[in-house]
Amino acid sequence: MALSYKSRRRLSLFVLLVALPVYIVALVYVISLFERPPFWVELLFYVGSGVIWAFPLKAVFKGVGQADPDGPEDPLN
């Protein structure tokens, strides 16, 4: 099932403005439950977590910054 361009734009906006901040707060909360790890372990955790969230959402963000492929050819008309 492929999402339309408009749906992908809306979903990507939701992810960036709502879901990603919730994900970040959840990660900070989870790491705060444990004793503070060494710097390099904490750094690896945050870098890994920062990369992992993007893989499942790659299809949502693909092409969102481009012109609507189903829209009019000349945006000035």
PDB file of N, CA, C and O in Angstrom:
ATOM      1  N   MET A   1       0.841  -1.176   0.000  1.00  0.00           N
ATOM      2  CA  MET A   1       0.000   0.000   0.000  1.00  0.00           C
ATOM      3  C   MET A   1       0.887   1.240   0.000  1.00  0.00           C
ATOM      4  O   MET A   1       1.642   1.469   0.944  1.00  0.00           O
ATOM      5  N   ALA A   2       0.796   2.013  -1.026  1.00  0.00           N
ATOM      6  CA  ALA A   2       1.614   3.216  -1.143  1.00  0.00           C
ATOM      7  C   ALA A   2       0.799   4.422  -0.692  1.00  0.00           C
ATOM      8  O   ALA A   2      -0.373   4.571  -1.038  1.00  0.00           O
ATOM      9  N   LEU A   3       1.444   5.269   0.081  1.00  0.00           N
ATOM     10  CA  LEU A   3       0.793   6.489   0.539  1.00  0.00           C
ATOM     11  C   LEU A   3       0.874   7.550  -0.545  1.00  0.00           C
ATOM     12  O   LEU A   3       1.845   7.613  -1.299  1.00  0.00           O
ATOM     13  N   SER A   4      -0.143   8.373  -0.613  1.00  0.00           N
ATOM     14  CA  SER A   4      -0.110   9.471  -1.573  1.00  0.00           C
ATOM     15  C   SER A   4       0.900  10.516  -1.097  1.00  0.00           C
ATOM     16  O   SER A   4       1.333  10.508   0.056  1.00  0.00           O
ATOM     17  N   TYR A   5       1.253  11.394  -1.993  1.00  0.00           N
ATOM     18  CA  TYR A   5       2.210  12.452  -1.665  1.00  0.00           C
ATOM     19  C   TYR A   5       1.702  13.309  -0.513  1.00  0.00           C
ATOM     20  O   TYR A   5       2.458  13.648   0.398  1.00  0.00           O
ATOM     21  N   LYS A   6       0.428  13.656  -0.556  1.00  0.00           N
ATOM     22  CA  LYS A   6      -0.169  14.498   0.481  1.00  0.00           C
ATOM     23  C   LYS A   6      -0.162  13.786   1.836  1.00  0.00           C
ATOM     24  O   LYS A   6       0.111  14.402   2.867  1.00  0.00           O
ATOM     25  N   SER A   7      -0.461  12.502   1.825  1.00  0.00           N
ATOM     26  CA  SER A   7      -0.451  11.719   3.067  1.00  0.00           C
ATOM     27  C   SER A   7       0.953  11.616   3.641  1.00  0.00           C
ATOM     28  O   SER A   7       1.146  11.726   4.852  1.00  0.00           O
ATOM     29  N   ARG A   8       1.940  11.402   2.761  1.00  0.00           N
ATOM     30  CA  ARG A   8       3.323  11.325   3.230  1.00  0.00           C
ATOM     31  C   ARG A   8       3.773  12.642   3.841  1.00  0.00           C
ATOM     32  O   ARG A   8       4.475  12.650   4.852  1.00  0.00           O
ATOM     33  N   ARG A   9       3.371  13.764   3.231  1.00  0.00           N
ATOM     34  CA  ARG A   9       3.730  15.081   3.783  1.00  0.00           C
ATOM     35  C   ARG A   9       3.135  15.274   5.166  1.00  0.00           C
ATOM     36  O   ARG A   9       3.816  15.727   6.086  1.00  0.00           O
ATOM     37  N   ARG A  10       1.864  14.929   5.312  1.00  0.00           N
ATOM     38  CA  ARG A  10       1.208  15.072   6.617  1.00  0.00           C
ATOM     39  C   ARG A  10       1.821  14.147   7.651  1.00  0.00           C
ATOM     40  O   ARG A  10       2.059  14.557   8.787  1.00  0.00           O
ATOM     41  N   LEU A  11       2.078  12.905   7.271  1.00  0.00           N
ATOM     42  CA  LEU A  11       2.663  11.954   8.193  1.00  0.00           C
ATOM     43  C   LEU A  11       4.080  12.375   8.588  1.00  0.00           C
ATOM     44  O   LEU A  11       4.451  12.250   9.755  1.00  0.00           O
ATOM     45  N   SER A  12       4.866  12.865   7.648  1.00  0.00           N
ATOM     46  CA  SER A  12       6.224  13.300   7.975  1.00  0.00           C
ATOM     47  C   SER A  12       6.200  14.502   8.908  1.00  0.00           C
ATOM     48  O   SER A  12       7.039  14.599   9.803  1.00  0.00           O
ATOM     49  N   LEU A  13       5.265  15.412   8.718  1.00  0.00           N
ATOM     50  CA  LEU A  13       5.124  16.554   9.618  1.00  0.00           C
ATOM     51  C   LEU A  13       4.745  16.091  11.026  1.00  0.00           C
ATOM     52  O   LEU A  13       5.286  16.586  12.015  1.00  0.00           O
ATOM     53  N   PHE A  14       3.816  15.142  11.111  1.00  0.00           N
ATOM     54  CA  PHE A  14       3.432  14.588  12.411  1.00  0.00           C
ATOM     55  C   PHE A  14       4.622  13.922  13.092  1.00  0.00           C
ATOM     56  O   PHE A  14       4.849  14.121  14.286  1.00  0.00           O
ATOM     57  N   VAL A  15       5.383  13.132  12.334  1.00  0.00           N
ATOM     58  CA  VAL A  15       6.540  12.437  12.901  1.00  0.00           C
ATOM     59  C   VAL A  15       7.553  13.439  13.449  1.00  0.00           C
ATOM     60  O   VAL A  15       8.052  13.272  14.562  1.00  0.00           O
ATOM     61  N   LEU A  16       7.855  14.473  12.679  1.00  0.00           N
ATOM     62  CA  LEU A  16       8.872  15.434  13.100  1.00  0.00           C
ATOM     63  C   LEU A  16       8.419  16.315  14.257  1.00  0.00           C
ATOM     64  O   LEU A  16       9.237  16.675  15.104  1.00  0.00           O
ATOM     65  N   LEU A  17       7.153  16.668  14.316  1.00  0.00           N
ATOM     66  CA  LEU A  17       6.676  17.590  15.346  1.00  0.00           C
ATOM     67  C   LEU A  17       6.132  16.917  16.596  1.00  0.00           C
ATOM     68  O   LEU A  17       6.142  17.517  17.670  1.00  0.00           O
ATOM     69  N   VAL A  18       5.657  15.685  16.476  1.00  0.00           N
ATOM     70  CA  VAL A  18       5.046  15.015  17.627  1.00  0.00           C
ATOM     71  C   VAL A  18       5.799  13.740  18.009  1.00  0.00           C
ATOM     72  O   VAL A  18       6.281  13.617  19.135  1.00  0.00           O
ATOM     73  N   ALA A  19       5.898  12.807  17.085  1.00  0.00           N
ATOM     74  CA  ALA A  19       6.445  11.493  17.407  1.00  0.00           C
ATOM     75  C   ALA A  19       7.926  11.534  17.770  1.00  0.00           C
ATOM     76  O   ALA A  19       8.342  10.868  18.718  1.00  0.00           O
ATOM     77  N   LEU A  20       8.720  12.293  17.047  1.00  0.00           N
ATOM     78  CA  LEU A  20      10.155  12.345  17.340  1.00  0.00           C
ATOM     79  C   LEU A  20      10.449  12.951  18.716  1.00  0.00           C
ATOM     80  O   LEU A  20      11.270  12.394  19.446  1.00  0.00           O
ATOM     81  N   PRO A  21       9.818  14.065  19.102  1.00  0.00           N
ATOM     82  CA  PRO A  21      10.040  14.558  20.465  1.00  0.00           C
ATOM     83  C   PRO A  21       9.596  13.560  21.543  1.00  0.00           C
ATOM     84  O   PRO A  21      10.256  13.436  22.575  1.00  0.00           O
ATOM     85  N   VAL A  22       8.491  12.853  21.315  1.00  0.00           N
ATOM     86  CA  VAL A  22       8.053  11.834  22.278  1.00  0.00           C
ATOM     87  C   VAL A  22       9.079  10.714  22.355  1.00  0.00           C
ATOM     88  O   VAL A  22       9.382  10.227  23.444  1.00  0.00           O
ATOM     89  N   TYR A  23       9.609  10.305  21.230  1.00  0.00           N
ATOM     90  CA  TYR A  23      10.658   9.275  21.175  1.00  0.00           C
ATOM     91  C   TYR A  23      11.896   9.718  21.951  1.00  0.00           C
ATOM     92  O   TYR A  23      12.478   8.924  22.691  1.00  0.00           O
ATOM     93  N   ILE A  24      12.300  10.963  21.791  1.00  0.00           N
ATOM     94  CA  ILE A  24      13.479  11.482  22.485  1.00  0.00           C
ATOM     95  C   ILE A  24      13.250  11.502  23.992  1.00  0.00           C
ATOM     96  O   ILE A  24      14.119  11.091  24.762  1.00  0.00           O
ATOM     97  N   VAL A  25      12.088  11.977  24.410  1.00  0.00           N
ATOM     98  CA  VAL A  25      11.774  12.009  25.847  1.00  0.00           C
ATOM     99  C   VAL A  25      11.752  10.593  26.406  1.00  0.00           C
ATOM    100  O   VAL A  25      12.238  10.360  27.513  1.00  0.00           O
ATOM    101  N   ALA A  26      11.197   9.644  25.659  1.00  0.00           N
ATOM    102  CA  ALA A  26      11.166   8.253  26.107  1.00  0.00           C
ATOM    103  C   ALA A  26      12.576   7.687  26.253  1.00  0.00           C
ATOM    104  O   ALA A  26      12.856   6.969  27.213  1.00  0.00           O
ATOM    105  N   LEU A  27      13.459   7.999  25.318  1.00  0.00           N
ATOM    106  CA  LEU A  27      14.846   7.523  25.412  1.00  0.00           C
ATOM    107  C   LEU A  27      15.555   8.108  26.627  1.00  0.00           C
ATOM    108  O   LEU A  27      16.267   7.396  27.336  1.00  0.00           O
ATOM    109  N   VAL A  28      15.366   9.380  26.863  1.00  0.00           N
ATOM    110  CA  VAL A  28      15.992  10.017  28.023  1.00  0.00           C
ATOM    111  C   VAL A  28      15.453   9.400  29.310  1.00  0.00           C
ATOM    112  O   VAL A  28      16.202   9.184  30.262  1.00  0.00           O
ATOM    113  N   TYR A  29      14.151   9.117  29.334  1.00  0.00           N
ATOM    114  CA  TYR A  29      13.555   8.494  30.512  1.00  0.00           C
ATOM    115  C   TYR A  29      14.137   7.098  30.736  1.00  0.00           C
ATOM    116  O   TYR A  29      14.489   6.742  31.861  1.00  0.00           O
ATOM    117  N   VAL A  30      14.238   6.315  29.671  1.00  0.00           N
ATOM    118  CA  VAL A  30      14.767   4.952  29.796  1.00  0.00           C
ATOM    119  C   VAL A  30      16.203   4.973  30.295  1.00  0.00           C
ATOM    120  O   VAL A  30      16.561   4.185  31.170  1.00  0.00           O
ATOM    121  N   ILE A  31      17.019   5.846  29.766  1.00  0.00           N
ATOM    122  CA  ILE A  31      18.423   5.897  30.204  1.00  0.00           C
ATOM    123  C   ILE A  31      18.533   6.415  31.638  1.00  0.00           C
ATOM    124  O   ILE A  31      19.483   6.083  32.347  1.00  0.00           O
ATOM    125  N   SER A  32      17.562   7.229  32.066  1.00  0.00           N
ATOM    126  CA  SER A  32      17.607   7.743  33.440  1.00  0.00           C
ATOM    127  C   SER A  32      17.236   6.682  34.471  1.00  0.00           C
ATOM    128  O   SER A  32      17.508   6.860  35.658  1.00  0.00           O
ATOM    129  N   LEU A  33      16.621   5.587  34.040  1.00  0.00           N
ATOM    130  CA  LEU A  33      16.265   4.510  34.958  1.00  0.00           C
ATOM    131  C   LEU A  33      17.489   3.748  35.446  1.00  0.00           C
ATOM    132  O   LEU A  33      17.444   3.092  36.487  1.00  0.00           O
ATOM    133  N   PHE A  34      18.563   3.834  34.708  1.00  0.00           N
ATOM    134  CA  PHE A  34      19.786   3.113  35.048  1.00  0.00           C
ATOM    135  C   PHE A  34      20.803   4.064  35.650  1.00  0.00           C
ATOM    136  O   PHE A  34      20.703   5.283  35.514  1.00  0.00           O
ATOM    137  N   GLU A  35      21.784   3.475  36.317  1.00  0.00           N
ATOM    138  CA  GLU A  35      22.906   4.270  36.805  1.00  0.00           C
ATOM    139  C   GLU A  35      23.633   4.837  35.595  1.00  0.00           C
ATOM    140  O   GLU A  35      23.699   4.191  34.550  1.00  0.00           O
ATOM    141  N   ARG A  36      24.170   6.024  35.729  1.00  0.00           N
ATOM    142  CA  ARG A  36      24.810   6.682  34.579  1.00  0.00           C
ATOM    143  C   ARG A  36      25.953   5.823  34.034  1.00  0.00           C
ATOM    144  O   ARG A  36      26.913   5.526  34.746  1.00  0.00           O
ATOM    145  N   PRO A  37      25.839   5.430  32.766  1.00  0.00           N
ATOM    146  CA  PRO A  37      26.884   4.594  32.159  1.00  0.00           C
ATOM    147  C   PRO A  37      28.094   5.450  31.794  1.00  0.00           C
ATOM    148  O   PRO A  37      28.041   6.678  31.859  1.00  0.00           O
ATOM    149  N   PRO A  38      29.176   4.792  31.413  1.00  0.00           N
ATOM    150  CA  PRO A  38      30.330   5.561  30.920  1.00  0.00           C
ATOM    151  C   PRO A  38      29.927   6.400  29.710  1.00  0.00           C
ATOM    152  O   PRO A  38      28.971   6.081  29.002  1.00  0.00           O
ATOM    153  N   PHE A  39      30.672   7.469  29.492  1.00  0.00           N
ATOM    154  CA  PHE A  39      30.360   8.412  28.423  1.00  0.00           C
ATOM    155  C   PHE A  39      30.218   7.733  27.074  1.00  0.00           C
ATOM    156  O   PHE A  39      29.258   8.011  26.355  1.00  0.00           O
ATOM    157  N   TRP A  40      31.129   6.860  26.707  1.00  0.00           N
ATOM    158  CA  TRP A  40      31.111   6.245  25.388  1.00  0.00           C
ATOM    159  C   TRP A  40      29.898   5.331  25.208  1.00  0.00           C
ATOM    160  O   TRP A  40      29.368   5.225  24.102  1.00  0.00           O
ATOM    161  N   VAL A  41      29.446   4.665  26.290  1.00  0.00           N
ATOM    162  CA  VAL A  41      28.253   3.812  26.202  1.00  0.00           C
ATOM    163  C   VAL A  41      27.017   4.681  25.987  1.00  0.00           C
ATOM    164  O   VAL A  41      26.160   4.361  25.163  1.00  0.00           O
ATOM    165  N   GLU A  42      26.931   5.777  26.730  1.00  0.00           N
ATOM    166  CA  GLU A  42      25.815   6.696  26.584  1.00  0.00           C
ATOM    167  C   GLU A  42      25.814   7.318  25.184  1.00  0.00           C
ATOM    168  O   GLU A  42      24.761   7.453  24.561  1.00  0.00           O
ATOM    169  N   LEU A  43      26.989   7.691  24.702  1.00  0.00           N
ATOM    170  CA  LEU A  43      27.104   8.259  23.364  1.00  0.00           C
ATOM    171  C   LEU A  43      26.658   7.256  22.298  1.00  0.00           C
ATOM    172  O   LEU A  43      25.913   7.614  21.386  1.00  0.00           O
ATOM    173  N   LEU A  44      27.104   6.009  22.408  1.00  0.00           N
ATOM    174  CA  LEU A  44      26.690   4.969  21.461  1.00  0.00           C
ATOM    175  C   LEU A  44      25.181   4.736  21.509  1.00  0.00           C
ATOM    176  O   LEU A  44      24.548   4.525  20.475  1.00  0.00           O
ATOM    177  N   PHE A  45      24.613   4.774  22.706  1.00  0.00           N
ATOM    178  CA  PHE A  45      23.176   4.590  22.853  1.00  0.00           C
ATOM    179  C   PHE A  45      22.408   5.690  22.120  1.00  0.00           C
ATOM    180  O   PHE A  45      21.471   5.410  21.374  1.00  0.00           O
ATOM    181  N   TYR A  46      22.812   6.940  22.337  1.00  0.00           N
ATOM    182  CA  TYR A  46      22.096   8.052  21.713  1.00  0.00           C
ATOM    183  C   TYR A  46      22.334   8.129  20.205  1.00  0.00           C
ATOM    184  O   TYR A  46      21.411   8.441  19.452  1.00  0.00           O
ATOM    185  N   VAL A  47      23.543   7.853  19.760  1.00  0.00           N
ATOM    186  CA  VAL A  47      23.820   7.868  18.318  1.00  0.00           C
ATOM    187  C   VAL A  47      23.062   6.733  17.638  1.00  0.00           C
ATOM    188  O   VAL A  47      22.453   6.931  16.586  1.00  0.00           O
ATOM    189  N   GLY A  48      23.098   5.553  18.232  1.00  0.00           N
ATOM    190  CA  GLY A  48      22.361   4.420  17.672  1.00  0.00           C
ATOM    191  C   GLY A  48      20.864   4.674  17.636  1.00  0.00           C
ATOM    192  O   GLY A  48      20.202   4.373  16.642  1.00  0.00           O
ATOM    193  N   SER A  49      20.335   5.222  18.708  1.00  0.00           N
ATOM    194  CA  SER A  49      18.907   5.531  18.776  1.00  0.00           C
ATOM    195  C   SER A  49      18.534   6.629  17.787  1.00  0.00           C
ATOM    196  O   SER A  49      17.429   6.639  17.245  1.00  0.00           O
ATOM    197  N   GLY A  50      19.453   7.544  17.559  1.00  0.00           N
ATOM    198  CA  GLY A  50      19.198   8.620  16.616  1.00  0.00           C
ATOM    199  C   GLY A  50      19.176   8.158  15.176  1.00  0.00           C
ATOM    200  O   GLY A  50      18.547   8.794  14.330  1.00  0.00           O
ATOM    201  N   VAL A  51      19.847   7.075  14.888  1.00  0.00           N
ATOM    202  CA  VAL A  51      19.869   6.534  13.528  1.00  0.00           C
ATOM    203  C   VAL A  51      18.738   5.531  13.325  1.00  0.00           C
ATOM    204  O   VAL A  51      18.134   5.484  12.254  1.00  0.00           O
ATOM    205  N   ILE A  52      18.452   4.739  14.335  1.00  0.00           N
ATOM    206  CA  ILE A  52      17.470   3.653  14.218  1.00  0.00           C
ATOM    207  C   ILE A  52      16.068   4.151  13.899  1.00  0.00           C
ATOM    208  O   ILE A  52      15.351   3.490  13.148  1.00  0.00           O
ATOM    209  N   TRP A  53      15.650   5.291  14.438  1.00  0.00           N
ATOM    210  CA  TRP A  53      14.276   5.759  14.219  1.00  0.00           C
ATOM    211  C   TRP A  53      14.010   6.066  12.745  1.00  0.00           C
ATOM    212  O   TRP A  53      12.868   5.986  12.292  1.00  0.00           O
ATOM    213  N   ALA A  54      15.040   6.411  12.007  1.00  0.00           N
ATOM    214  CA  ALA A  54      14.841   6.845  10.625  1.00  0.00           C
ATOM    215  C   ALA A  54      14.610   5.684   9.652  1.00  0.00           C
ATOM    216  O   ALA A  54      13.942   5.870   8.635  1.00  0.00           O
ATOM    217  N   PHE A  55      15.136   4.516   9.931  1.00  0.00           N
ATOM    218  CA  PHE A  55      15.025   3.406   8.981  1.00  0.00           C
ATOM    219  C   PHE A  55      13.590   2.991   8.690  1.00  0.00           C
ATOM    220  O   PHE A  55      13.251   2.833   7.517  1.00  0.00           O
ATOM    221  N   PRO A  56      12.724   2.805   9.685  1.00  0.00           N
ATOM    222  CA  PRO A  56      11.352   2.414   9.354  1.00  0.00           C
ATOM    223  C   PRO A  56      10.563   3.535   8.659  1.00  0.00           C
ATOM    224  O   PRO A  56       9.573   3.266   7.980  1.00  0.00           O
ATOM    225  N   LEU A  57      10.995   4.772   8.828  1.00  0.00           N
ATOM    226  CA  LEU A  57      10.261   5.908   8.274  1.00  0.00           C
ATOM    227  C   LEU A  57      10.858   6.432   6.973  1.00  0.00           C
ATOM    228  O   LEU A  57      10.444   7.480   6.477  1.00  0.00           O
ATOM    229  N   LYS A  58      11.811   5.721   6.431  1.00  0.00           N
ATOM    230  CA  LYS A  58      12.481   6.157   5.208  1.00  0.00           C
ATOM    231  C   LYS A  58      11.492   6.370   4.066  1.00  0.00           C
ATOM    232  O   LYS A  58      11.606   7.348   3.326  1.00  0.00           O
ATOM    233  N   ALA A  59      10.531   5.476   3.913  1.00  0.00           N
ATOM    234  CA  ALA A  59       9.551   5.587   2.827  1.00  0.00           C
ATOM    235  C   ALA A  59       8.642   6.797   3.002  1.00  0.00           C
ATOM    236  O   ALA A  59       8.171   7.369   2.019  1.00  0.00           O
ATOM    237  N   VAL A  60       8.397   7.187   4.243  1.00  0.00           N
ATOM    238  CA  VAL A  60       7.527   8.342   4.503  1.00  0.00           C
ATOM    239  C   VAL A  60       8.209   9.628   4.058  1.00  0.00           C
ATOM    240  O   VAL A  60       7.572  10.498   3.465  1.00  0.00           O
ATOM    241  N   PHE A  61       9.505   9.751   4.342  1.00  0.00           N
ATOM    242  CA  PHE A  61      10.224  10.984   4.052  1.00  0.00           C
ATOM    243  C   PHE A  61      10.740  11.073   2.612  1.00  0.00           C
ATOM    244  O   PHE A  61      11.119  12.152   2.155  1.00  0.00           O
ATOM    245  N   LYS A  62      10.755   9.959   1.908  1.00  0.00           N
ATOM    246  CA  LYS A  62      11.317   9.936   0.558  1.00  0.00           C
ATOM    247  C   LYS A  62      10.497  10.802  -0.401  1.00  0.00           C
ATOM    248  O   LYS A  62       9.319  10.527  -0.627  1.00  0.00           O
ATOM    249  N   GLY A  63      11.105  11.835  -0.960  1.00  0.00           N
ATOM    250  CA  GLY A  63      10.474  12.678  -1.948  1.00  0.00           C
ATOM    251  C   GLY A  63       9.559  13.757  -1.406  1.00  0.00           C
ATOM    252  O   GLY A  63       8.929  14.467  -2.191  1.00  0.00           O
ATOM    253  N   VAL A  64       9.462  13.908  -0.092  1.00  0.00           N
ATOM    254  CA  VAL A  64       8.550  14.882   0.489  1.00  0.00           C
ATOM    255  C   VAL A  64       8.984  16.312   0.183  1.00  0.00           C
ATOM    256  O   VAL A  64       8.132  17.190   0.048  1.00  0.00           O
ATOM    257  N   GLY A  65      10.253  16.563   0.073  1.00  0.00           N
ATOM    258  CA  GLY A  65      10.738  17.914  -0.208  1.00  0.00           C
ATOM    259  C   GLY A  65      10.650  18.305  -1.669  1.00  0.00           C
ATOM    260  O   GLY A  65      10.946  19.446  -2.024  1.00  0.00           O
ATOM    261  N   GLN A  66      10.249  17.383  -2.516  1.00  0.00           N
ATOM    262  CA  GLN A  66      10.139  17.649  -3.950  1.00  0.00           C
ATOM    263  C   GLN A  66       8.739  18.157  -4.289  1.00  0.00           C
ATOM    264  O   GLN A  66       7.839  18.141  -3.450  1.00  0.00           O
ATOM    265  N   ALA A  67       8.575  18.596  -5.501  1.00  0.00           N
ATOM    266  CA  ALA A  67       7.258  19.028  -5.972  1.00  0.00           C
ATOM    267  C   ALA A  67       6.319  17.829  -6.041  1.00  0.00           C
ATOM    268  O   ALA A  67       6.759  16.694  -6.227  1.00  0.00           O
ATOM    269  N   ASP A  68       5.028  18.089  -5.889  1.00  0.00           N
ATOM    270  CA  ASP A  68       4.018  17.037  -5.944  1.00  0.00           C
ATOM    271  C   ASP A  68       4.033  16.393  -7.331  1.00  0.00           C
ATOM    272  O   ASP A  68       3.774  17.069  -8.326  1.00  0.00           O
ATOM    273  N   PRO A  69       4.335  15.092  -7.409  1.00  0.00           N
ATOM    274  CA  PRO A  69       4.400  14.443  -8.728  1.00  0.00           C
ATOM    275  C   PRO A  69       3.028  14.362  -9.408  1.00  0.00           C
ATOM    276  O   PRO A  69       2.960  14.254 -10.632  1.00  0.00           O
ATOM    277  N   ASP A  70       1.948  14.411  -8.647  1.00  0.00           N
ATOM    278  CA  ASP A  70       0.603  14.342  -9.219  1.00  0.00           C
ATOM    279  C   ASP A  70      -0.004  15.726  -9.413  1.00  0.00           C
ATOM    280  O   ASP A  70      -1.116  15.842  -9.928  1.00  0.00           O
ATOM    281  N   GLY A  71       0.700  16.769  -9.015  1.00  0.00           N
ATOM    282  CA  GLY A  71       0.200  18.128  -9.110  1.00  0.00           C
ATOM    283  C   GLY A  71       0.397  18.703 -10.500  1.00  0.00           C
ATOM    284  O   GLY A  71       0.861  18.008 -11.403  1.00  0.00           O
ATOM    285  N   PRO A  72       0.049  19.958 -10.674  1.00  0.00           N
ATOM    286  CA  PRO A  72       0.222  20.590 -11.989  1.00  0.00           C
ATOM    287  C   PRO A  72       1.708  20.697 -12.339  1.00  0.00           C
ATOM    288  O   PRO A  72       2.561  20.831 -11.461  1.00  0.00           O
ATOM    289  N   GLU A  73       1.997  20.635 -13.639  1.00  0.00           N
ATOM    290  CA  GLU A  73       3.392  20.687 -14.075  1.00  0.00           C
ATOM    291  C   GLU A  73       4.003  22.062 -13.819  1.00  0.00           C
ATOM    292  O   GLU A  73       5.156  22.151 -13.397  1.00  0.00           O
ATOM    293  N   ASP A  74       3.257  23.125 -14.063  1.00  0.00           N
ATOM    294  CA  ASP A  74       3.754  24.489 -13.872  1.00  0.00           C
ATOM    295  C   ASP A  74       3.075  25.082 -12.634  1.00  0.00           C
ATOM    296  O   ASP A  74       1.898  25.436 -12.698  1.00  0.00           O
ATOM    297  N   PRO A  75       3.798  25.199 -11.499  1.00  0.00           N
ATOM    298  CA  PRO A  75       3.163  25.681 -10.276  1.00  0.00           C
ATOM    299  C   PRO A  75       2.726  27.139 -10.358  1.00  0.00           C
ATOM    300  O   PRO A  75       1.983  27.584  -9.483  1.00  0.00           O
ATOM    301  N   LEU A  76       3.146  27.899 -11.356  1.00  0.00           N
ATOM    302  CA  LEU A  76       2.775  29.301 -11.467  1.00  0.00           C
ATOM    303  C   LEU A  76       1.425  29.486 -12.141  1.00  0.00           C
ATOM    304  O   LEU A  76       0.841  30.566 -12.046  1.00  0.00           O
ATOM    305  N   ASN A  77       0.920  28.482 -12.808  1.00  0.00           N
ATOM    306  CA  ASN A  77      -0.375  28.575 -13.494  1.00  0.00           C
ATOM    307  C   ASN A  77      -1.496  28.065 -12.637  1.00  0.00           C
ATOM    308  O   ASN A  77      -2.651  28.072 -13.064  1.00  0.00           O
TER     309      ASN A  77
END
